[in-house]
Structure formats: C-alpha cells, structure tokens
Amino acid sequence: DPSVTDKREWKPVHYAAFHGRLGCLQLLVKWGCGIEDVDYNGNLPVHLAAMEGHLHCFKFLLSKMNSKTQALKAFNDNGENVLDLAQRFFKQNILQFIQGAEYEGSDPKDQETLAFPGHVAAFKGDLEMLKKLIEDGVININERDNNGSTPMHKAAGQGHIECLQWIIKMGADSNITNKAGEKPSDVAKRFAHLAAVKLLEGLQKYDIDDENEIDEHDIKFFFFLRHGVEGSTDAKDDLCLSESDKTDARMRAYKKIVELRHMLEIAESNFKHLGGITEEDLKQKKNQLESEKTIKELQDQLEYERLRREKLEGQLDECRAEVDQLRETLERIQVPSFAVEDDSSCESSKEKKRIKKKVSSGG
C-alpha cells in the first residue's frame, strides 16, 4: 500500500525522496502517491530530497508540484524551506539549482511565455496541446505574442512540420508578419528548416536561382550555403541578423544544451537505478581491474625481492661464519710452528757447548 505511514508519518514517497531513489519515486508518483503529504515535522518529500542533496529527485518533485514557487517557499514545522535545509546541510548542488530556478522564475521572458500557452505548445511541437487549446477556444489560431509572432511563427522556427500542416489546415494566416517584419516562411528560412520553407511557400521551389536548386542531396549543406560563416560574403544579402539577434540565438541554443544535459543526467540516473551499466561505468570498472592487476603484480614482485634479499643475507651470514672459522684455524696452525723453531735453536746451542768441552779436555 503506497499510502501506509510509519511512526514518523513517513510514506514510501518520503523514503524514496530521502534515500534518492528516483526510479522508485517516479513509480510511486505514477501510482498516485501524494507528493505534497507532510511528515510529523511538516517536511514535504521535496524537503527531504533537499536536505540529503538528491538533485535529480529534487528536480522531479518540483516538476510534479502544483506550484514550483510555492514548493520552494514551503516551510516545515521548524520554519525552514528547501533553501534553508540545503544551506544547513551544505548541499551546494541544491543551492545552485534553487538560485537558478529563482532567477528563471523572475525572468520576464519566462513570464511572458506563460501568458501564451499556444505559442509554447507550437514551439515545443506539442500538437495535442495545441489542438486542445485552439479547438476549446482558449486561444485564437492567429494570436500574437508581445513580439507579434503567431503560433505558426513558433512552429516554423523549430521546423515542426506536423504542427504547421495542422495550423495551415485550420486556416491560419501565413502572411502575418511579426515586429521584425518576418512571415513564418522567413522565420523558417532564417533557421534553415527547408521542409518548413517549402510547405509555407506552397510546395514551390525555394526562392533562389535555377542553377542553385537544392536537391535532397544538398539538404545537409543548406545551412552553410544559405548562412555562411560570420564575416564571409556567402549569401550576404540573405543573411541580415543583427548582433542582438545572434546573441538571442546563442542564448536559445545554450538554454537548449542545458536542458538536454539535465534530461541526459536524469536518463542516466534512471538507467543506473534500473540496474543498467553505462559505458563510463564499464570503462571505470576496466580501469579499476587493470589497476588492481598492476598492484597485484607489483606486490608479487616486491614479495619475490624480499625473499631473495633474505636468502642473500642468509648466504652472507654463512660466508662470514666460514671466514671467521678459517681465520681461527689459520691462527692455530701458525702458533705451533713458532714453538718448534725455538726448540730447534736451543738444541743446536747445547750441541755446540758439548763440542767445545770435548775440544778443551783433549787439549
């Protein structure tokens, strides 16, 4: 039962958030577990994820809350919100994300997109949402945002062909220009979406010289053909972007990169929680095994050298003992030879004396 509680009034969703089990958390939410239930200290699951530094779980819970702003500002019984908990437990990754989220929440551009849900759906290529908004009369198909763009402009800029086909079928005006004086086809041309350009211009040939017709073979080179490197003279009359437009384009591209990186992190985390092994993990495991093998070989070599040294030291001790023994033997041999020489000299002197006595007595 996913709604059962323990003595701390923790439900399975609280445990999943506290221990950073993103896969379990997603499954529990899918089963209908309440992510806005508090424990006996007034902590939401998002509070527990923040205090433990589980960024992926924290992001997922925020995305599922009814109000992102209220979730960031919600206090527990101790008067602490997620920012306070992250600061108290030194969770730097949570702090950085919260500060970024608060900055994005105060961005007038993001607030502007909230006022035009149809434009957001067209920009993301969410055809079902776009159909629902227009068919239910929530928005007008030719509604303009603060920049004068219609949903068709947004879909054309991203190259969403299905959305464009449906919008055209519903009778949208393709001749409306935004504040930059661009039609949807001009926006598609600026972002090099060839299929969208052909669709918006009535499936006619693209507006270039006949000798430069673009075939399917040339599609991959279209962007560089129509939009040369900055500072070059390729298609100079056709490329009229101001510095602010280039900056905005780079910002959009960077924002997309960040979003994709976050999605990749979540996907990798889910893959690991489900028992998967990534290529990076395999490389780390391989490097670890090679390191362990090298360490084992070096340890064996060290043990061999130690035994060899002990053996050589033993042989050296034996040689020293043998030298001492030979030295003692040599000393013993030298002492008796000196005694024999003394005895022989004494006997010769005595013999000489006897001879002298005999000579004196005969005379």
C-alpha positions in Angstrom: 0.0 0.0 0.0 1.8 3.2 -1.1 -0.2 5.3 1.3 0.8 3.5 4.5 2.7 5.5 7.1 5.2 4.7 9.9 5.6 6.2 13.3 7.2 9.3 11.8 4.3 9.6 9.4 6.6 8.8 6.5 5.1 7.2 3.4 7.0 5.3 0.8 7.4 8.6 -1.2 9.2 10.2 1.8 11.6 7.2 2.0 12.3 7.3 -1.8 13.0 11.1 -1.7 15.2 10.8 1.4 17.3 8.0 0.0 17.5 9.4 -3.5 15.6 6.5 -5.3 14.5 8.4 -8.4 13.1 5.3 -10.1 11.0 4.3 -7.1 9.9 7.9 -6.8 8.7 8.0 -10.3 6.9 4.7 -9.9 5.2 5.9 -6.7 4.0 9.1 -8.3 2.7 7.1 -11.3 0.7 5.0 -8.8 -0.9 8.2 -7.4 1.2 8.8 -4.2 0.8 12.3 -2.9 4.0 14.3 -3.1 2.5 17.1 -1.0 2.0 15.0 2.1 3.9 16.1 5.1 5.5 14.0 7.9 5.4 14.7 11.7 7.9 17.6 11.3 6.0 19.2 8.4 8.5 18.1 5.8 7.4 17.5 2.3 9.3 14.9 0.2 10.9 17.8 -1.6 12.3 19.0 1.8 13.9 15.5 2.4 15.4 15.4 -1.0 16.9 18.9 -0.5 18.4 18.1 2.9 20.1 15.0 1.5 21.3 16.6 -1.7 19.5 14.3 -4.1 19.3 16.8 -7.0 17.5 14.5 -9.5 14.8 13.6 -7.0 14.5 17.3 -6.1 14.0 18.4 -9.7 11.5 15.6 -10.3 9.4 16.5 -7.3 9.5 20.2 -8.2 8.3 19.4 -11.7 5.3 17.4 -10.3 4.3 20.0 -7.7 1.2 22.2 -8.4 3.3 25.3 -8.0 7.0 25.5 -8.3 7.2 28.8 -6.4 5.1 27.5 -3.5 7.2 24.4 -3.3 10.4 26.5 -3.0 8.8 28.7 -0.3 7.0 26.0 1.7 8.1 25.9 5.4 8.2 22.9 7.7 7.3 23.0 11.4 10.8 24.3 12.2 10.2 27.3 9.8 12.7 26.0 7.2 12.2 25.9 3.5 14.2 23.9 1.0 16.8 26.7 0.7 17.3 26.7 4.5 17.7 23.0 4.6 20.2 22.9 1.8 22.2 25.6 3.5 22.1 23.9 6.9 23.3 20.6 5.4 25.8 22.1 3.0 24.1 20.8 -0.2 25.8 23.0 -2.8 24.2 21.4 -5.8 20.7 22.1 -4.4 21.6 25.7 -3.5 22.9 26.4 -7.1 19.8 24.9 -8.6 17.4 26.8 -6.4 19.2 30.1 -7.1 19.0 29.4 -10.8 15.3 28.4 -10.6 14.5 31.6 -8.7 16.3 33.6 -11.3 14.4 31.9 -14.1 11.2 32.5 -12.3 11.9 36.2 -12.2 12.8 36.4 -15.9 10.2 38.5 -17.8 10.7 36.3 -20.9 9.6 33.2 -19.0 6.6 35.1 -17.5 5.7 36.2 -21.0 5.6 32.6 -22.3 3.2 31.6 -19.6 0.7 34.1 -21.0 0.8 32.4 -24.4 0.4 28.7 -23.9 -0.4 28.1 -27.6 2.9 29.6 -28.6 4.7 27.4 -26.1 2.9 24.3 -27.5 3.8 25.3 -31.1 7.4 26.0 -30.1 7.7 22.6 -28.5 5.9 20.8 -31.2 3.2 19.6 -28.8 0.4 19.1 -31.4 -2.1 17.6 -29.0 -1.9 20.5 -26.6 -2.1 23.0 -29.5 -5.2 21.2 -30.8 -6.9 21.3 -27.4 -6.2 25.0 -26.8 -7.5 26.1 -30.2 -10.4 23.7 -30.5 -11.6 24.5 -27.0 -11.4 28.2 -27.9 -8.8 29.0 -25.3 -6.6 30.8 -27.8 -7.1 32.2 -31.4 -5.1 30.4 -34.1 -3.7 33.8 -35.2 -3.0 35.1 -31.7 0.1 37.3 -31.5 2.5 37.4 -28.6 4.4 40.5 -27.4 6.8 40.2 -30.4 4.0 40.0 -32.9 4.6 36.3 -33.6 1.8 33.7 -34.1 1.9 30.0 -33.3 2.8 29.5 -36.9 5.9 31.6 -36.5 6.9 29.5 -33.4 6.3 26.1 -35.2 8.2 27.4 -38.3 11.2 28.5 -36.3 11.5 25.0 -34.9 10.7 23.1 -38.0 7.7 21.2 -36.6 6.1 20.1 -39.8 3.1 18.3 -38.3 2.1 21.4 -36.3 2.5 23.6 -39.4 0.3 21.2 -41.5 -2.4 21.3 -38.9 -2.3 25.0 -38.4 -2.5 25.6 -42.2 -5.4 23.1 -42.4 -7.2 25.1 -39.7 -6.9 28.3 -41.9 -4.2 30.2 -40.2 -2.9 33.3 -42.0 0.7 32.6 -43.3 1.2 36.3 -44.3 1.1 37.8 -40.8 4.5 39.5 -40.0 6.0 39.9 -36.6 7.7 43.0 -35.2 10.8 42.1 -37.2 8.8 42.1 -40.4 9.1 38.4 -40.9 6.5 35.9 -42.1 6.5 32.3 -40.8 8.3 31.3 -44.0 11.0 33.9 -43.3 11.5 32.6 -39.8 11.8 29.0 -41.2 14.3 30.3 -43.7 16.4 32.1 -41.0 16.7 28.8 -39.0 17.3 26.8 -42.2 14.3 24.5 -41.9 14.0 23.7 -45.6 10.9 21.4 -45.4 9.0 24.1 -43.5 10.0 26.7 -46.1 8.7 24.5 -48.9 5.5 23.9 -47.1 4.8 27.5 -46.2 5.6 28.7 -49.7 3.0 26.3 -51.2 5.5 23.5 -52.0 7.1 25.6 -54.7 10.8 25.7 -55.3 12.9 27.7 -52.9 13.4 31.3 -54.0 16.9 31.0 -55.4 18.5 30.9 -58.9 17.7 27.9 -61.0 21.3 26.8 -61.2 21.4 26.7 -57.4 18.4 24.5 -57.0 18.6 22.4 -53.8 18.1 18.7 -54.2 17.7 16.2 -51.4 21.4 15.5 -51.7 22.1 19.2 -50.8 19.9 19.4 -47.7 22.7 18.7 -45.3 24.7 21.6 -46.8 21.7 24.0 -46.8 22.5 25.8 -43.6 26.1 26.6 -44.6 25.0 27.5 -48.2 22.4 30.0 -47.1 24.1 31.1 -43.9 27.8 31.4 -44.4 30.3 31.8 -41.6 30.1 35.1 -39.9 32.2 37.6 -41.7 32.2 35.8 -45.0 30.4 37.0 -48.2 28.3 33.9 -48.7 24.7 34.8 -49.2 25.4 38.2 -47.7 22.2 39.8 -49.0 20.1 37.0 -47.5 21.7 36.9 -44.0 20.6 40.1 -42.2 21.0 39.3 -38.5 21.8 42.0 -36.0 24.1 41.4 -33.1 21.2 41.2 -30.8 19.5 38.5 -32.9 22.8 36.5 -32.9 23.0 36.9 -29.1 19.4 35.7 -28.7 20.0 32.8 -30.9 23.1 31.8 -29.0 21.2 32.1 -25.7 18.4 29.9 -27.0 20.9 27.3 -28.2 22.7 27.4 -24.8 19.5 27.0 -22.9 18.6 24.0 -25.1 22.0 22.5 -24.4 21.5 22.9 -20.6 18.0 21.4 -20.8 19.3 18.4 -22.8 22.1 17.9 -20.3 19.7 17.8 -17.4 17.5 15.3 -19.3 20.6 13.2 -20.0 21.5 13.2 -16.3 18.0 12.1 -15.3 18.0 9.4 -18.0 21.4 8.1 -16.9 20.3 8.1 -13.3 17.1 6.1 -14.1 19.2 3.7 -16.2 21.5 3.1 -13.3 18.7 2.7 -10.7 17.2 0.0 -13.0 20.4 -1.9 -12.9 21.9 -0.7 -16.2 25.7 -0.1 -16.7 26.8 2.8 -18.7 29.9 2.9 -21.0 31.6 5.2 -18.5 30.9 2.7 -15.7 32.4 -0.1 -17.8 35.5 2.0 -18.5 35.9 2.8 -14.8 35.5 -0.9 -14.0 38.0 -1.9 -16.6 40.5 0.7 -15.3 39.9 -0.5 -11.8 40.6 -4.1 -12.7 43.7 -3.1 -14.6 44.9 -1.1 -11.6 44.2 -4.0 -9.3 46.1 -6.3 -11.6 49.1 -3.9 -11.7 49.1 -3.6 -7.9 48.9 -7.4 -7.5 51.9 -7.8 -9.9 53.9 -5.2 -8.1 53.1 -6.8 -4.7 54.2 -10.2 -6.0 57.4 -8.6 -7.4 58.0 -6.9 -4.0 57.5 -10.2 -2.2 59.9 -12.0 -4.5 62.6 -9.3 -4.0 62.1 -9.6 -0.2 62.6 -13.4 -0.2 65.6 -13.0 -2.5 67.1 -10.5 -0.2 66.5 -12.7 2.9 68.2 -15.6 1.0 71.2 -13.4 0.1 71.5 -12.2 3.7 71.5 -15.8 4.9 74.2 -16.7 2.4 76.2 -13.6 3.5 76.0 -14.7 7.2 77.2 -18.2 6.3 80.1 -16.8 4.4 81.1 -14.6 7.3 80.9 -17.5 9.7 83.1 -19.6 7.3 85.7 -16.7 7.1 85.8 -16.5 10.9 86.3 -20.2 11.2 89.1 -20.2 8.6 90.8 -17.3 10.4 90.8 -19.2 13.7 92.2 -22.3 12.0 95.0 -20.3 10.4 95.9 -18.8 13.8 96.1 -22.2 15.4 98.4 -23.5 12.7 100.8 -20.6 13.0 101.4 -20.8 16.9 103.0 -24.4 17.0 105.5 -23.6 14.2 107.0 -20.8 16.3 107.4 -23.3 19.2 109.2 -25.9 17.0 111.7 -23.3 15.8 112.5 -22.2 19.4 113.2 -25.8 20.4 115.5 -26.5 17.5 117.5 -23.4 18.2 118.0 -24.5 21.9 119.2 -27.9 20.9 121.8 -26.6 18.5 123.2 -24.2 21.1 123.6 -27.2 23.6 125.3 -29.3 20.9 127.8 -26.5 20.3 128.6 -26.3 24.0 129.3 -30.1 24.2 131.7 -29.9 21.3 133.6 -27.0 22.9 134.0 -29.0 26.1 135.4 -32.1 24.3 137.9 -30.0 22.5 139.1 -28.3 25.7 139.5 -31.6 27.5 141.6 -33.1 24.7 144.0 -30.3 24.7 
